[in-house]
Amino acid sequence: MAATGAMLAISSASAETVVNFAGYTGLFQDLYTKAVIEPFMKQNPDIKVVYFTPGNSAAILGALRAQKNAPQLDVAMMDITLAKAGTDEGLFAPIDETVSPHVADLYPMAKIPGVNAVGMTFDSLVLVYDKMVVKEKPDSWRALWDPAVEGKVALHATPDILGVALTIMLEKMAGGSDYNKNLDKGIEEMMTLAPHVLTWDPKPDLWGMIMAQQAAMGVGYNARAQVFADQPGSVLAASIPKEGTLFQINAVALVEDAPNAEAAKKFIDYMLSPEAQKAFTEAMFYAPTNSKAQVSPEALERTSAGQMENVLNVDWLAIAEIRDQVTQEWRRRVIPLSR
């Protein structure tokens, strides 16, 4: 009987299909595993998802490039601009309604022409602040100029996407009419903000500096801000200003010639489902990309999912074309004006 049991165990193990998924590390990995991957595997006991963490988007793309002739990964996530680079290099297969019928229900911003990937999460730009210093919740990006936080503002300089995103937001506020091609007004606004800035490279990170009360305000993304705000004794809080926000899009891609393509498609279909989108929004406060996700009112209030009309329609592929130019302008005109 023991031998028979062992043979059954071996047979069962051999029947299991493994989907190798490359994603972000740390907090994202922990919460995504609990909210999405574990429920998927419970529903699909014949599929095991193995989570690999090469690093950030660039590191994930680098791993895929190294495997191009013999792919080991099946599914990958990354920033939408790098997903475009991977598409151009032939690393990704198209994701359409034949892969997942949920593609039809994604918000238009989650489907970028010319990119063989679709948005799996939206993260919105927010003000992050020390609520012990900033007593009233700020409702405008102009709070960065408030004398109460002068010399205590922590920002990320370009080419970091946060620096670019803030410049876009300020361009729009300054009356710029084509922020996908020209950010001159935004750079001029940044020049007036520079003297208030404590650091352009928060260490260990923006959240850590504010929670340690080394900085009083900064610009970050909503998901992590909300999670850190919930930690016991945290002084950190986040606000989506009245002038609006913009989305950073994390995309999911199906690797071209994926070793386990059919199981990978099943996993992607679940990732984009209202069920999974709702679960992860409520776990980490990323806005869902599926318009049919029925997110709880409490979680909805802490994301920009309920304020889609206030989200700038940013063409990140167009922004990628001017990113180097914007970075040069920052280095020449903005950084020298800081403290």
MOLINQUI-V685672 format. One record per residue. N is the residue number from 0. RES is the residue in one letter. SS is DSSP state (hx for helix, st for strand, lp for the rest). OMEGA is omega in radians with two decimals (* if undefined). D_CENTER is the distance of its C-alpha to the mean C-alpha in whole Angstrom. Layout:
BEGIN
N/RES/SS/OMEGA/D_CENTER  N/RES/SS/OMEGA/D_CENTER
END
This chain:
BEGIN
0/M/lp/-3.13/51  1/A/hx/-3.13/49  2/A/hx/3.12/49  3/T/hx/3.12/48  4/G/hx/3.13/45  5/A/hx/-3.14/44  6/M/hx/3.12/44  7/L/hx/3.14/42  8/A/hx/3.12/40  9/I/hx/-3.14/40  10/S/hx/-3.14/40  11/S/hx/-3.13/37  12/A/hx/-3.09/35  13/S/hx/-3.14/35  14/A/hx/-3.11/34  15/E/lp/3.09/31  16/T/st/-3.13/28  17/V/st/3.01/25  18/V/st/3.13/22  19/N/st/-3.05/20  20/F/st/3.08/16  21/A/st/-3.11/14  22/G/lp/-3.14/11  23/Y/lp/-3.08/10  24/T/lp/3.02/12  25/G/lp/-3.06/13  26/L/hx/3.14/12  27/F/hx/-3.13/10  28/Q/hx/-3.09/13  29/D/hx/-3.05/15  30/L/hx/3.12/14  31/Y/hx/3.11/13  32/T/hx/-3.10/16  33/K/hx/-3.02/18  34/A/hx/-3.01/16  35/V/hx/-3.00/16  36/I/hx/-3.12/18  37/E/hx/3.07/21  38/P/hx/3.10/22  39/F/hx/-3.12/21  40/M/hx/3.09/24  41/K/hx/3.11/26  42/Q/hx/-3.09/26  43/N/lp/-3.05/27  44/P/lp/3.10/29  45/D/lp/3.13/30  46/I/st/3.06/26  47/K/st/3.09/25  48/V/st/3.10/21  49/V/st/-3.03/21  50/Y/st/3.07/17  51/F/st/-3.08/17  52/T/lp/3.08/15  53/P/lp/-3.11/16  54/G/lp/3.14/14  55/N/lp/-3.09/11  56/S/hx/-3.12/10  57/A/hx/3.14/13  58/A/hx/3.10/15  59/I/hx/3.09/14  60/L/hx/3.11/15  61/G/hx/3.11/18  62/A/hx/3.13/19  63/L/hx/3.09/19  64/R/hx/-3.12/21  65/A/hx/-3.10/24  66/Q/lp/-2.95/24  67/K/lp/-3.09/25  68/N/lp/3.12/28  69/A/lp/-3.05/28  70/P/lp/3.04/25  71/Q/lp/3.10/24  72/L/lp/3.13/20  73/D/lp/-3.06/20  74/V/st/3.13/16  75/A/st/3.02/13  76/M/st/3.10/10  77/M/st/3.05/8  78/D/st/-3.03/7  79/I/hx/-3.13/9  80/T/hx/3.10/12  81/L/hx/3.03/12  82/A/hx/3.07/13  83/K/hx/3.11/15  84/A/hx/3.12/17  85/G/hx/3.08/17  86/T/hx/-3.13/19  87/D/hx/-3.13/21  88/E/lp/3.10/22  89/G/lp/-3.09/23  90/L/lp/-3.01/21  91/F/st/3.03/19  92/A/st/3.13/21  93/P/lp/3.00/21  94/I/lp/3.12/19  95/D/lp/-3.07/21  96/E/lp/3.03/23  97/T/lp/3.05/25  98/V/lp/3.12/22  99/S/lp/3.08/21  100/P/hx/3.13/23  101/H/hx/3.10/20  102/V/hx/-3.14/19  103/A/hx/-3.07/21  104/D/hx/3.14/20  105/L/st/3.03/16  106/Y/lp/-3.12/16  107/P/hx/-3.13/17  108/M/hx/-3.12/13  109/A/hx/-3.12/12  110/K/st/-3.04/15  111/I/lp/3.11/16  112/P/lp/3.12/19  113/G/lp/3.13/20  114/V/lp/3.11/17  115/N/lp/3.10/17  116/A/lp/3.11/14  117/V/st/-3.12/13  118/G/st/3.06/9  119/M/st/3.04/9  120/T/st/2.93/6  121/F/st/3.02/6  122/D/st/-3.03/5  123/S/st/3.09/8  124/L/st/-3.11/10  125/V/st/2.90/13  126/L/st/3.08/16  127/V/st/-3.01/16  128/Y/st/3.07/20  129/D/st/-3.06/23  130/K/lp/3.05/24  131/M/lp/3.11/28  132/V/lp/3.13/28  133/V/lp/-2.97/26  134/K/lp/3.13/28  135/E/lp/-3.13/27  136/K/lp/-3.12/24  137/P/lp/-3.10/23  138/D/lp/-3.12/23  139/S/lp/3.04/22  140/W/hx/3.11/20  141/R/hx/3.08/24  142/A/hx/3.11/24  143/L/hx/3.13/23  144/W/hx/-3.07/26  145/D/lp/3.12/28  146/P/hx/-3.12/31  147/A/hx/-3.13/30  148/V/hx/3.13/27  149/E/lp/-3.11/29  150/G/lp/-3.11/28  151/K/lp/-3.11/26  152/V/st/3.12/22  153/A/st/-3.12/20  154/L/lp/3.03/17  155/H/lp/3.11/16  156/A/lp/2.99/18  157/T/lp/0.21/17  158/P/lp/3.07/16  159/D/lp/-3.06/13  160/I/hx/3.12/10  161/L/hx/3.08/11  162/G/hx/3.10/15  163/V/hx/-3.10/14  164/A/hx/3.12/13  165/L/hx/3.11/15  166/T/hx/3.09/18  167/I/hx/-3.12/17  168/M/hx/-3.14/17  169/L/hx/3.05/20  170/E/hx/3.13/22  171/K/hx/-3.13/21  172/M/hx/-3.12/23  173/A/lp/3.08/26  174/G/lp/3.09/27  175/G/lp/-3.05/25  176/S/lp/-3.12/26  177/D/lp/-3.04/24  178/Y/lp/3.06/21  179/N/lp/-3.10/19  180/K/lp/-3.05/22  181/N/lp/-3.11/24  182/L/lp/-3.10/22  183/D/hx/3.14/26  184/K/hx/3.10/26  185/G/hx/3.11/23  186/I/hx/3.09/24  187/E/hx/3.07/27  188/E/hx/3.12/25  189/M/hx/3.12/23  190/M/hx/3.11/27  191/T/hx/3.14/28  192/L/hx/-3.02/25  193/A/hx/-3.13/26  194/P/hx/-3.14/29  195/H/hx/-2.94/27  196/V/st/3.09/24  197/L/st/-3.12/25  198/T/st/3.05/23  199/W/lp/-3.10/20  200/D/lp/-3.06/19  201/P/lp/3.12/18  202/K/lp/-0.01/20  203/P/lp/3.06/19  204/D/lp/-3.11/16  205/L/hx/-3.09/16  206/W/hx/-3.13/16  207/G/hx/-3.13/19  208/M/hx/-3.13/21  209/I/hx/3.14/20  210/M/hx/3.07/21  211/A/lp/-3.14/24  212/Q/lp/3.01/25  213/Q/lp/3.06/25  214/A/lp/-3.09/23  215/A/lp/-3.11/23  216/M/st/3.09/20  217/G/st/3.13/17  218/V/st/-3.11/14  219/G/st/3.10/11  220/Y/st/-2.95/8  221/N/hx/-2.97/9  222/A/hx/-3.12/8  223/R/hx/3.13/10  224/A/hx/-3.13/12  225/Q/hx/3.14/14  226/V/hx/3.14/14  227/F/hx/3.11/16  228/A/hx/-3.10/18  229/D/lp/-3.12/19  230/Q/lp/-3.10/21  231/P/lp/3.08/24  232/G/lp/-3.09/26  233/S/lp/3.05/23  234/V/lp/-3.02/23  235/L/st/3.05/20  236/A/st/-3.09/19  237/A/st/-3.14/16  238/S/st/3.00/17  239/I/lp/-3.04/16  240/P/lp/-3.07/19  241/K/lp/-3.13/21  242/E/lp/3.12/21  243/G/lp/-3.11/17  244/T/st/3.03/14  245/L/st/-3.08/11  246/F/st/2.82/8  247/Q/st/-3.03/5  248/I/st/2.96/5  249/N/st/-3.05/5  250/A/st/3.02/8  251/V/st/-3.09/11  252/A/st/3.04/14  253/L/st/-3.08/18  254/V/st/3.08/20  255/E/lp/-3.09/23  256/D/lp/3.11/26  257/A/lp/-3.11/24  258/P/lp/-3.10/26  259/N/lp/-2.97/26  260/A/hx/-3.08/25  261/E/hx/3.09/26  262/A/hx/3.11/25  263/A/hx/3.11/21  264/K/hx/3.12/21  265/K/hx/3.11/22  266/F/hx/3.12/19  267/I/hx/3.11/17  268/D/hx/3.12/19  269/Y/hx/3.14/19  270/M/hx/-3.08/15  271/L/lp/-3.08/15  272/S/lp/3.07/18  273/P/hx/-3.12/18  274/E/hx/-3.12/19  275/A/hx/3.14/16  276/Q/hx/3.09/14  277/K/hx/-3.07/16  278/A/hx/-3.09/16  279/F/hx/3.05/12  280/T/hx/-3.11/12  281/E/hx/3.12/15  282/A/hx/-3.01/14  283/M/hx/3.01/11  284/F/lp/2.84/11  285/Y/lp/3.07/8  286/A/st/-3.13/10  287/P/lp/3.06/11  288/T/lp/3.09/12  289/N/st/-3.07/15  290/S/lp/-3.11/17  291/K/lp/3.11/20  292/A/lp/-3.11/18  293/Q/lp/-3.07/20  294/V/lp/3.14/18  295/S/lp/3.12/21  296/P/hx/-3.12/22  297/E/hx/3.13/21  298/A/hx/-3.14/17  299/L/hx/-3.13/17  300/E/hx/-3.09/18  301/R/lp/3.02/16  302/T/lp/3.08/13  303/S/lp/-3.12/13  304/A/hx/3.12/14  305/G/hx/-3.11/18  306/Q/hx/-3.05/18  307/M/hx/-3.14/16  308/E/hx/3.13/19  309/N/hx/-3.14/18  310/V/st/3.11/15  311/L/st/3.11/16  312/N/lp/-3.07/16  313/V/lp/3.05/14  314/D/lp/-3.04/15  315/W/hx/3.10/13  316/L/hx/3.05/16  317/A/hx/3.12/18  318/I/hx/3.13/16  319/A/hx/-3.13/16  320/E/hx/-3.10/20  321/I/hx/-3.05/21  322/R/hx/3.14/18  323/D/hx/3.12/21  324/Q/hx/3.11/23  325/V/hx/3.12/21  326/T/hx/3.10/21  327/Q/hx/3.13/25  328/E/hx/3.06/25  329/W/hx/-3.08/23  330/R/hx/-3.09/25  331/R/hx/-2.95/29  332/R/hx/-3.04/28  333/V/hx/-3.06/26  334/I/hx/-3.12/26  335/P/hx/-3.11/30  336/L/hx/-3.10/30  337/S/lp/-3.05/28  338/R/lp/*/30
END
